[in-house]
Amino acid sequence: MDPIGMSANASCATNTNMCPRGNRKLWAVHNFIMWLAWVVFMCVIVCSARYFRHYWRRSIYIHATIGIAIFVLTTVGVLMAWSRNPARYGTYMHWTKWSSLLENVATFIAWFVCLTGMYSWFYRRYATYEWGTTNVLNVGKVHRYTSQIFCFFL
């Protein structure tokens, strides 16, 4: 049953806090968090990797810190989005719509990019070069190419 004053084409009622997608404030915070993480912070990450290469010893800390912030904000945003799903779909993740499918895939790619970045940074810093050179370079390449795919995906 639709709330009073809500037309069939309207996405949310203006006189209530609820809409067909759930709590409006929850979705506003979710949208802001995902925009901040995947647009604003992603631009900082790309600039730190691409344009600050000459200052890499300093910019790696910016790159790593913002990358971890993206990981945390993505996790918080996803948990906020998934919190409404059990009541509607019976499961946390649902794959019934194309947008949901793409959002879930983008989330998993973002987590994978962050984890490969942390792995690559850790082993570049602390591994022995006899063992770590080939493995670290390969993980760095995986991190780089999945990051590019993720940026194209957005």
Secondary structure, 3 states (H helix, E strand, C coil): CCCCCCCCCCCCCCCCCEECCEEHHHHHHHHHHHHHHHHHHHHHHHHHHHCCHHHHHHHHHHHHHHHHHHHHHHHHHHHHHHCCHHHHHCCCCCCCCHHHHHHHHHHHHHHHHHHHHHHHHHHHHHCCHHHHHHHHHHHHHHHHHHHHHHHHHC
